[in-house]
Amino acid sequence: MKKNLSGDQLSSKKALKNMLKGAIAESAWQPSLAPIDEILLEAGAHNLRAEVKASAELFMADDPNLDEANAYNMAYLKWINE
C-alpha cells in the first residue's frame, strides 16, 4: 500500500534526501581526514604532534605517491617506537 504524502511531507522528504546526498558526497571528498586527526590526537597525547606532522610531510615529499593517512601512520609509528 502506497502512502499519500502532503506537500509539506514531500518537501521535508526531499530536503532530507538532498541533505543526506550532500553529507555522503562530503565524506567521500576527504576520506583520509578522520584517520589523520586520530593519529595527531594520539601523537599529541605523547607530546609528539609536531614531530609526527613534520615526519609525515617529509615522507610525502620523498614519495609523492604515498597516501597521506599512511604517511601520518608511518610517522606516528616511527616516533612512538623510538
PEWO-V707662 format. One record per residue. N is the residue number from 1. RES is the residue in one letter. D_LAST is the distance of its C-alpha to the last C-alpha in whole Angstrom. Layout:
N&RES&D_LAST / N&RES&D_LAST
This chain:
1&M&65 / 2&K&64 / 3&K&63 / 4&N&65 / 5&L&63 / 6&S&64 / 7&G&63 / 8&D&61 / 9&Q&59 / 10&L&59 / 11&S&57 / 12&S&55 / 13&K&54 / 14&K&54 / 15&A&51 / 16&L&49 / 17&K&49 / 18&N&48 / 19&M&46 / 20&L&44 / 21&K&44 / 22&G&42 / 23&A&40 / 24&I&39 / 25&A&39 / 26&E&37 / 27&S&34 / 28&A&35 / 29&W&34 / 30&Q&31 / 31&P&29 / 32&S&25 / 33&L&25 / 34&A&25 / 35&P&22 / 36&I&20 / 37&D&21 / 38&E&20 / 39&I&16 / 40&L&17 / 41&L&18 / 42&E&15 / 43&A&13 / 44&G&16 / 45&A&16 / 46&H&12 / 47&N&13 / 48&L&11 / 49&R&14 / 50&A&15 / 51&E&12 / 52&V&12 / 53&K&16 / 54&A&16 / 55&S&13 / 56&A&16 / 57&E&19 / 58&L&17 / 59&F&17 / 60&M&20 / 61&A&22 / 62&D&21 / 63&D&22 / 64&P&25 / 65&N&26 / 66&L&22 / 67&D&23 / 68&E&22 / 69&A&20 / 70&N&18 / 71&A&17 / 72&Y&16 / 73&N&14 / 74&M&13 / 75&A&11 / 76&Y&10 / 77&L&9 / 78&K&7 / 79&W&5 / 80&I&6 / 81&N&4 / 82&E&0
